[in-house]
Amino acid sequence: MPFKSVYNEPEEKPSRQKTDQEPVAELADMAPGAVYDRRHIYPELLFVICGRVRFLWLAGGEQELGAGNFVLALPGDFLSMTAVREATVMICRLKTEEQIYDGVGLSGLAYFLDESRRRRFYLPVNEEMGIFLDGFVPFLRRGFTARSYHEAKVHEMLYILSESYNKTDLASFFSPILGPEIAFKNFVYSTLSKVGSVSELAGIANMSATGFRNKFMRIMGQSPSAMITSHKAEMIRNTLIYTDMPLKEVSEKYGFNSIYVFTRFCKKHLGQSPGSLRKVGRSRKANQ
């Protein structure tokens, strides 16, 4: 995995391994200056429990927040967190079909969207959510990892959100993952890493190449080939920065038949040669 996990977790037995489809909550303890980066396949809520953290989204946006605030990590986005000072962040992975209030799925918030309002990039932890976090975080510290416990706490957290926050504010906050096409978006985000071509992606979706391309353009706002290329470039970038894999192996891993072609791709889509990107990674590690 080319991405450094934000999760500060012990090794688990194979039978207890988590999957991206399970709603789980974990803690990331960050020393001052520590940087954690991760691509998100599913939506995640990130609560600043203590300290101060700078969030940077690859898709755009930067926010520095202290304790008592939380942000939303979007599916398909790459989020970087930097501890401005020693900090703890609780990360809670969601599934878009999770109920956010009784009888209505997350998509039901779309009814409260106000197009005239700008998206809210973060929300404050109110009194009710603070009580929930005060009761949950100590158990995470003590290693309570049972799936059934985590699922119950996720439902409790979402219920508190629905009952104690303004619905319009919630809709603004969750707006990037609302709407009737969220299933297609989730399919794209969760499948991009497994394919190398538009025809392969269309085949997995069981659609004709033309029909898939038209639907992709309408929902995602760009061509599938452009998104696959962008995703591949990002994967290469993070492999170079966050691993010590030799350049020749990185080139072969991503399907290039020569270092020359690999270098040309990096310069065109990442603005730097593979060697220069590797130096960025080494410099970053030295400063942590």
C-alpha contacts under 8 A as a table, 3 or more apart, distances in Angstrom:
res1	aa1	res2	aa2	distance
1	M	4	K	7.73
2	P	235	M	7.08
2	P	238	N	5.94
2	P	239	T	4.70
2	P	242	Y	6.51
2	P	243	T	6.59
3	F	37	D	6.43
3	F	38	R	5.60
3	F	39	R	7.19
3	F	238	N	6.36
3	F	239	T	7.20
3	F	242	Y	6.71
4	K	36	Y	6.40
4	K	37	D	5.73
4	K	38	R	6.29
4	K	242	Y	6.84
5	S	8	N	7.78
5	S	36	Y	6.78
5	S	37	D	6.58
5	S	38	R	5.91
6	V	28	A	6.07
6	V	36	Y	5.29
6	V	37	D	6.40
6	V	38	R	6.56
7	Y	26	E	6.57
7	Y	27	L	6.46
7	Y	28	A	5.36
8	N	26	E	7.65
8	N	27	L	6.35
8	N	28	A	5.07
8	N	29	D	6.74
9	E	26	E	7.78
9	E	27	L	7.96
12	E	16	R	6.13
12	E	17	Q	6.22
13	K	16	R	5.41
13	K	17	Q	6.58
14	P	17	Q	5.28
18	K	22	E	6.71
19	T	22	E	5.64
20	D	23	P	7.89
20	D	41	I	7.24
20	D	42	Y	7.23
21	Q	42	Y	7.69
21	Q	95	K	6.97
22	E	93	R	7.46
22	E	94	L	7.72
22	E	95	K	7.61
23	P	92	C	7.03
23	P	93	R	4.95
23	P	94	L	5.10
23	P	95	K	6.48
23	P	150	H	7.11
23	P	151	E	6.20
23	P	154	V	7.02
24	V	92	C	5.64
24	V	93	R	5.34
24	V	94	L	7.52
24	V	147	R	7.45
24	V	150	H	5.68
24	V	151	E	6.98
24	V	154	V	7.51
25	A	90	M	6.75
25	A	91	I	5.41
25	A	92	C	4.15
25	A	93	R	6.33
25	A	140	L	7.88
25	A	150	H	6.76
25	A	154	V	7.95
26	E	90	M	5.66
26	E	91	I	5.37
26	E	92	C	6.62
26	E	140	L	6.62
27	L	88	T	6.74
27	L	89	V	5.73
27	L	90	M	4.53
27	L	91	I	6.20
27	L	140	L	7.13
27	L	141	R	7.69
28	A	88	T	5.62
28	A	89	V	5.19
28	A	90	M	6.34
28	A	91	I	7.49
29	D	86	E	7.86
29	D	87	A	6.08
29	D	88	T	4.52
29	D	89	V	6.60
30	M	33	G	7.89
30	M	34	A	5.69
30	M	35	V	7.83
30	M	83	A	6.11
30	M	86	E	5.71
30	M	87	A	5.13
30	M	88	T	5.96
30	M	89	V	7.94
31	A	34	A	5.34
31	A	83	A	6.64
31	A	85	R	6.92
31	A	86	E	4.67
31	A	87	A	6.61
32	P	83	A	5.23
32	P	84	V	5.84
32	P	85	R	4.31
32	P	86	E	4.56
32	P	87	A	7.40
33	G	82	T	6.08
33	G	83	A	5.09
33	G	84	V	5.93
33	G	85	R	6.76
33	G	86	E	7.92
33	G	288	Q	6.02
34	A	82	T	5.67
34	A	83	A	5.50
34	A	288	Q	5.74
35	V	80	S	6.91
35	V	81	M	5.58
35	V	82	T	4.48
35	V	83	A	6.68
35	V	288	Q	7.60
36	Y	80	S	5.79
36	Y	81	M	5.23
36	Y	82	T	6.61
37	D	78	F	7.12
37	D	79	L	5.76
37	D	80	S	4.42
37	D	81	M	6.35
38	R	78	F	5.64
38	R	79	L	5.66
38	R	80	S	6.72
39	R	75	P	7.95
39	R	76	G	6.48
39	R	77	D	5.78
39	R	78	F	4.22
39	R	79	L	6.39
40	H	43	P	6.78
40	H	44	E	7.50
40	H	73	A	6.85
40	H	74	L	6.47
40	H	75	P	5.05
40	H	76	G	5.45
40	H	77	D	5.76
40	H	78	F	6.29
40	H	79	L	7.62
41	I	74	L	7.82
41	I	75	P	4.65
41	I	76	G	5.41
41	I	77	D	7.82
41	I	186	N	7.62
41	I	189	Y	6.03
41	I	190	S	5.62
42	Y	74	L	6.93
42	Y	75	P	4.67
42	Y	76	G	7.58
42	Y	93	R	6.83
42	Y	94	L	6.49
42	Y	95	K	6.44
42	Y	96	T	7.66
42	Y	186	N	7.44
43	P	72	L	6.94
43	P	73	A	5.61
43	P	74	L	5.02
43	P	75	P	5.19
43	P	93	R	6.14
43	P	94	L	5.43
43	P	95	K	6.75
43	P	96	T	7.13
43	P	177	I	7.94
44	E	72	L	5.82
44	E	73	A	5.03
44	E	74	L	6.91
44	E	91	I	6.58
44	E	92	C	5.41
44	E	93	R	4.32
44	E	94	L	5.59
45	L	70	F	6.69
45	L	71	V	5.79
45	L	72	L	4.81
45	L	73	A	6.29
45	L	91	I	5.80
45	L	92	C	5.10
45	L	93	R	6.49
45	L	94	L	7.55
46	L	70	F	5.32
46	L	71	V	5.34
46	L	72	L	6.40
46	L	73	A	7.38
46	L	89	V	6.37
46	L	90	M	5.60
46	L	91	I	4.56
46	L	92	C	6.37
47	F	67	A	7.86
47	F	68	G	7.31
47	F	69	N	5.99
47	F	70	F	4.22
47	F	71	V	6.74
47	F	89	V	5.45
47	F	90	M	5.03
47	F	91	I	6.51
48	V	51	G	7.22
48	V	52	R	7.27
48	V	53	V	7.33
48	V	65	L	7.46
48	V	66	G	6.45
48	V	67	A	4.78
48	V	68	G	6.03
48	V	69	N	5.75
48	V	70	F	6.06
48	V	87	A	7.44
48	V	88	T	6.25
48	V	89	V	4.63
48	V	90	M	6.58
49	I	67	A	5.15
49	I	68	G	6.38
49	I	87	A	7.32
49	I	88	T	5.41
49	I	89	V	5.48
49	I	90	M	6.68
50	C	66	G	7.04
50	C	67	A	4.62
50	C	68	G	7.62
50	C	86	E	7.86
50	C	87	A	5.18
50	C	88	T	5.35
50	C	89	V	7.29
51	G	66	G	5.92
51	G	67	A	5.78
51	G	83	A	7.68
51	G	84	V	7.68
51	G	85	R	5.79
51	G	86	E	5.41
51	G	87	A	4.04
51	G	88	T	6.64
52	R	64	E	7.19
52	R	65	L	5.70
52	R	66	G	4.22
52	R	67	A	6.34
52	R	83	A	6.06
52	R	84	V	5.36
52	R	85	R	5.61
52	R	86	E	7.10
52	R	87	A	5.92
53	V	64	E	5.66
53	V	65	L	5.51
53	V	66	G	6.37
53	V	81	M	6.48
53	V	82	T	5.57
53	V	83	A	4.52
53	V	84	V	5.31
53	V	85	R	7.24
53	V	87	A	6.95
54	R	62	E	7.18
54	R	63	Q	5.72
54	R	64	E	4.10
54	R	65	L	6.34
54	R	81	M	5.68
54	R	82	T	5.09
54	R	83	A	6.37
54	R	84	V	6.54
55	F	62	E	5.59
55	F	63	Q	5.18
55	F	64	E	6.06
55	F	65	L	7.86
55	F	79	L	6.99
55	F	80	S	5.84
55	F	81	M	4.76
55	F	82	T	6.63
56	L	60	G	7.45
56	L	61	G	6.06
56	L	62	E	4.51
56	L	63	Q	6.66
56	L	79	L	5.81
56	L	80	S	5.08
56	L	81	M	6.47
57	W	60	G	5.18
57	W	61	G	5.46
57	W	62	E	6.40
57	W	77	D	6.89
57	W	78	F	6.02
57	W	79	L	4.69
57	W	80	S	6.41
58	L	61	G	7.60
58	L	77	D	6.37
58	L	78	F	5.31
58	L	79	L	6.26
58	L	80	S	7.89
59	A	77	D	6.22
59	A	78	F	7.37
65	L	69	N	6.59
66	G	69	N	6.58
68	G	124	P	5.89
68	G	125	V	4.95
68	G	126	N	7.96
68	G	130	G	7.81
69	N	122	Y	6.72
69	N	123	L	5.75
69	N	124	P	4.34
69	N	125	V	5.27
70	F	122	Y	5.55
70	F	123	L	5.60
70	F	124	P	6.41
70	F	125	V	6.96
71	V	121	F	6.27
71	V	122	Y	4.56
71	V	123	L	6.69
72	L	121	F	7.17
72	L	122	Y	7.07
72	L	173	F	7.59
72	L	174	F	7.51
73	A	77	D	7.09
73	A	79	L	6.93
74	L	77	D	5.45
74	L	176	P	7.40
74	L	177	I	7.38
75	P	186	N	7.01
75	P	189	Y	6.37
76	G	189	Y	4.94
76	G	190	S	7.61
83	A	86	E	6.09
83	A	87	A	6.09
84	V	87	A	7.95
90	M	137	V	7.87
92	C	154	V	7.74
94	L	98	E	6.99
94	L	154	V	7.90
95	K	98	E	5.46
96	T	105	G	8.00
96	T	106	L	6.29
96	T	107	S	7.76
96	T	177	I	7.61
97	E	105	G	5.76
97	E	106	L	6.07
97	E	107	S	7.58
98	E	105	G	6.04
98	E	106	L	6.22
98	E	155	H	7.75
99	Q	102	D	6.64
99	Q	103	G	7.06
99	Q	104	V	5.94
99	Q	105	G	4.37
99	Q	106	L	5.70
99	Q	155	H	7.34
99	Q	158	L	7.21
100	I	104	V	6.84
100	I	105	G	6.00
100	I	106	L	5.43
100	I	155	H	7.66
100	I	158	L	4.93
100	I	159	Y	5.82
100	I	161	L	7.28
100	I	162	S	5.87
101	Y	104	V	5.78
101	Y	105	G	7.14
101	Y	106	L	7.96
101	Y	158	L	7.00
101	Y	159	Y	5.51
101	Y	162	S	5.36
101	Y	163	E	7.52
102	D	159	Y	7.64
104	V	107	S	7.71
104	V	108	G	5.68
105	G	108	G	5.45
105	G	109	L	7.87
106	L	109	L	5.90
106	L	178	L	7.23
107	S	110	A	5.74
107	S	177	I	7.97
107	S	178	L	5.18
107	S	179	G	5.96
107	S	180	P	7.39
108	G	111	Y	6.04
109	L	112	F	5.44
109	L	113	L	6.98
109	L	167	K	7.16
109	L	168	T	7.99
109	L	170	L	7.45
109	L	171	A	5.29
109	L	178	L	7.23
110	A	113	L	5.23
110	A	171	A	6.32
110	A	175	S	7.36
110	A	178	L	5.92
110	A	179	G	6.26
112	F	167	K	6.36
112	F	168	T	5.17
112	F	171	A	5.86
113	L	168	T	6.15
113	L	171	A	5.37
113	L	172	S	6.28
113	L	175	S	7.33
114	D	117	R	5.64
114	D	168	T	7.20
114	D	172	S	7.48
115	E	118	R	7.48
117	R	172	S	7.46
118	R	172	S	7.20
119	R	172	S	4.98
119	R	173	F	6.02
119	R	175	S	7.00
120	R	123	L	7.21
120	R	169	D	7.34
120	R	172	S	5.52
120	R	173	F	4.71
121	F	173	F	6.15
122	Y	173	F	6.86
123	L	173	F	7.51
125	V	128	E	7.98
125	V	129	M	5.69
125	V	130	G	5.93
126	N	129	M	5.36
126	N	130	G	5.96
126	N	164	S	7.98
127	E	130	G	5.01
127	E	131	I	6.31
128	E	131	I	5.23
128	E	132	F	6.48
128	E	160	I	6.91
128	E	164	S	6.87
129	M	132	F	4.99
129	M	133	L	6.21
129	M	157	M	7.48
129	M	160	I	6.59
129	M	161	L	7.34
130	G	133	L	5.13
130	G	134	D	6.07
131	I	134	D	5.15
131	I	135	G	6.37
132	F	135	G	5.27
132	F	136	F	6.15
132	F	157	M	7.17
133	L	136	F	4.99
133	L	137	V	5.71
134	D	137	V	5.99
134	D	138	P	7.21
135	G	138	P	6.54
135	G	139	F	7.52
136	F	139	F	5.53
136	F	140	L	6.60
136	F	153	K	7.88
137	V	140	L	5.06
137	V	141	R	6.29
138	P	141	R	4.97
138	P	142	R	6.38
139	F	142	R	4.97
139	F	143	G	6.44
139	F	144	F	5.66
140	L	143	G	5.16
140	L	144	F	5.46
140	L	145	T	7.40
141	R	144	F	7.64
144	F	149	Y	7.84
145	T	149	Y	7.29
145	T	150	H	6.96
146	A	149	Y	5.33
146	A	150	H	6.41
147	R	150	H	5.15
147	R	151	E	6.09
148	S	151	E	5.15
148	S	152	A	6.20
149	Y	152	A	5.20
149	Y	153	K	6.27
150	H	153	K	5.05
150	H	154	V	6.10
151	E	154	V	5.10
151	E	155	H	6.32
152	A	155	H	5.23
152	A	156	E	6.22
153	K	156	E	4.87
153	K	157	M	6.03
154	V	157	M	5.06
154	V	158	L	6.21
155	H	158	L	5.20
155	H	159	Y	6.08
156	E	159	Y	5.08
156	E	160	I	6.22
157	M	160	I	5.14
157	M	161	L	6.26
158	L	161	L	4.91
158	L	162	S	6.19
159	Y	162	S	5.10
159	Y	163	E	6.13
160	I	163	E	5.18
160	I	164	S	5.80
160	I	165	Y	7.94
161	L	164	S	5.56
161	L	165	Y	5.60
162	S	165	Y	5.93
162	S	166	N	7.77
162	S	167	K	7.09
162	S	170	L	7.98
165	Y	169	D	7.16
165	Y	170	L	6.82
166	N	169	D	5.27
166	N	170	L	6.31
167	K	170	L	4.99
167	K	171	A	6.05
168	T	171	A	4.99
168	T	172	S	6.15
169	D	172	S	5.11
169	D	173	F	6.16
170	L	173	F	4.98
170	L	174	F	6.03
171	A	174	F	5.18
171	A	175	S	5.45
172	S	175	S	5.05
173	F	176	P	7.85
174	F	177	I	5.86
174	F	178	L	6.52
175	S	178	L	5.15
177	I	182	I	6.34
178	L	182	I	6.51
179	G	182	I	5.91
180	P	183	A	7.53
181	E	184	F	5.52
181	E	185	K	6.52
181	E	219	I	7.07
182	I	185	K	5.00
182	I	186	N	6.09
183	A	186	N	5.16
183	A	187	F	6.23
184	F	187	F	5.02
184	F	188	V	6.29
185	K	188	V	5.12
185	K	189	Y	6.18
185	K	219	I	7.64
185	K	220	M	7.36
186	N	189	Y	5.15
186	N	190	S	5.99
187	F	190	S	5.35
187	F	191	T	6.01
188	V	191	T	5.28
188	V	192	L	5.93
189	Y	192	L	5.74
190	S	193	S	7.14
191	T	194	K	5.42
191	T	195	V	6.88
191	T	201	L	7.52
192	L	195	V	5.70
192	L	196	G	7.98
192	L	201	L	7.64
192	L	228	I	6.61
192	L	231	H	7.32
193	S	231	H	7.74
193	S	232	K	7.94
195	V	198	V	8.00
195	V	200	E	6.20
195	V	201	L	6.20
196	G	200	E	6.97
196	G	201	L	7.94
196	G	228	I	7.24
197	S	200	E	5.28
197	S	201	L	6.43
197	S	225	S	7.18
197	S	228	I	7.33
198	V	201	L	5.08
198	V	202	A	6.07
198	V	209	A	7.26
198	V	213	R	7.97
198	V	224	P	6.19
198	V	225	S	6.04
198	V	228	I	7.79
199	S	202	A	5.02
199	S	203	G	6.01
199	S	209	A	5.78
200	E	203	G	5.02
200	E	204	I	6.40
201	L	204	I	5.28
201	L	205	A	6.41
202	A	205	A	4.99
202	A	206	N	6.14
202	A	207	M	5.36
202	A	208	S	6.35
202	A	209	A	5.61
202	A	212	F	5.74
202	A	213	R	7.96
203	G	206	N	4.84
203	G	207	M	6.04
203	G	208	S	7.29
203	G	209	A	7.75
204	I	207	M	7.80
205	A	212	F	7.89
207	M	211	G	6.38
207	M	212	F	5.74
208	S	211	G	5.23
208	S	212	F	5.94
209	A	212	F	5.19
209	A	213	R	6.02
210	T	213	R	5.14
210	T	214	N	6.22
211	G	214	N	5.26
211	G	215	K	6.22
212	F	215	K	5.19
212	F	216	F	5.93
213	R	216	F	5.01
213	R	217	M	6.11
213	R	223	S	6.84
213	R	224	P	6.47
214	N	217	M	5.24
214	N	218	R	6.28
215	K	218	R	5.13
215	K	219	I	6.18
216	F	219	I	5.35
216	F	220	M	5.50
216	F	221	G	7.32
216	F	222	Q	7.27
216	F	223	S	6.66
216	F	224	P	6.37
217	M	220	M	5.50
217	M	221	G	5.00
217	M	222	Q	5.06
217	M	223	S	5.32
217	M	224	P	7.23
218	R	221	G	5.76
218	R	222	Q	7.88
220	M	223	S	7.79
222	Q	226	A	6.74
222	Q	227	M	6.94
223	S	226	A	5.27
223	S	227	M	6.45
224	P	227	M	5.11
224	P	228	I	6.06
225	S	228	I	5.11
225	S	229	T	6.12
226	A	229	T	5.17
226	A	230	S	6.10
227	M	230	S	4.98
227	M	231	H	5.98
228	I	231	H	5.09
228	I	232	K	6.05
229	T	232	K	5.05
229	T	233	A	6.11
230	S	233	A	5.12
230	S	234	E	6.23
230	S	269	H	7.58
231	H	234	E	5.11
231	H	235	M	6.20
232	K	235	M	5.08
232	K	236	I	6.21
232	K	254	Y	7.73
233	A	236	I	5.11
233	A	237	R	6.09
233	A	266	C	7.21
233	A	269	H	6.43
233	A	270	L	6.74
234	E	237	R	4.98
234	E	238	N	6.26
235	M	238	N	5.35
235	M	239	T	6.11
236	I	239	T	5.06
236	I	240	L	6.16
236	I	250	V	7.42
236	I	254	Y	7.55
237	R	240	L	5.30
237	R	241	I	6.18
237	R	270	L	7.44
237	R	277	L	6.97
238	N	241	I	4.96
238	N	242	Y	5.58
238	N	243	T	7.69
239	T	242	Y	5.51
239	T	243	T	5.43
239	T	245	M	7.51
239	T	250	V	7.43
240	L	243	T	5.85
240	L	244	D	7.08
240	L	245	M	7.24
240	L	247	L	7.79
240	L	250	V	7.62
240	L	274	P	7.04
240	L	277	L	6.29
240	L	278	R	5.15
240	L	281	G	7.06
241	I	244	D	7.97
241	I	277	L	6.23
241	I	278	R	5.25
241	I	279	K	7.68
241	I	280	V	6.42
241	I	281	G	3.94
241	I	282	R	7.23
242	Y	281	G	6.02
245	M	249	E	6.45
245	M	250	V	6.40
246	P	249	E	5.33
246	P	250	V	6.35
247	L	250	V	5.02
247	L	251	S	6.12
247	L	259	I	7.95
247	L	274	P	7.19
247	L	275	G	7.86
248	K	251	S	5.08
248	K	252	E	6.31
248	K	259	I	6.62
249	E	252	E	5.11
249	E	253	K	5.93
250	V	253	K	5.00
250	V	254	Y	6.44
251	S	254	Y	5.59
251	S	255	G	6.52
251	S	256	F	5.33
251	S	257	N	7.54
251	S	258	S	7.22
251	S	259	I	6.44
251	S	262	F	5.87
252	E	255	G	5.10
252	E	256	F	5.44
252	E	257	N	6.76
252	E	258	S	7.96
253	K	256	F	7.70
256	F	259	I	7.32
256	F	261	V	6.51
256	F	262	F	5.76
257	N	261	V	7.08
257	N	262	F	7.83
258	S	261	V	5.43
258	S	262	F	6.30
259	I	262	F	4.91
259	I	263	T	5.94
260	Y	263	T	5.17
260	Y	264	R	6.20
261	V	264	R	5.10
261	V	265	F	6.22
262	F	265	F	5.17
262	F	266	C	6.34
263	T	266	C	5.12
263	T	267	K	6.21
263	T	273	S	5.60
263	T	274	P	6.10
264	R	267	K	5.23
264	R	268	K	6.15
264	R	273	S	7.63
265	F	268	K	5.19
265	F	269	H	6.01
265	F	270	L	7.80
266	C	269	H	5.36
266	C	270	L	5.04
266	C	271	G	6.51
266	C	272	Q	6.02
266	C	273	S	5.65
266	C	274	P	6.34
267	K	270	L	5.51
267	K	271	G	4.48
267	K	272	Q	4.58
267	K	273	S	5.29
268	K	271	G	5.77
268	K	272	Q	7.80
270	L	273	S	7.95
272	Q	276	S	6.03
272	Q	277	L	6.41
273	S	276	S	5.24
273	S	277	L	6.39
274	P	277	L	5.15
274	P	278	R	6.18
275	G	278	R	5.07
275	G	279	K	6.37
276	S	279	K	5.11
276	S	280	V	6.54
277	L	280	V	5.10
277	L	281	G	6.63
278	R	281	G	5.15
278	R	282	R	6.44
279	K	282	R	5.08
279	K	283	S	6.08
280	V	283	S	5.18
280	V	284	R	6.11
281	G	284	R	5.07
281	G	285	K	6.25
282	R	285	K	5.16
282	R	286	A	6.20
283	S	286	A	5.11
283	S	287	N	6.36
284	R	287	N	5.27
284	R	288	Q	6.48
285	K	288	Q	5.32
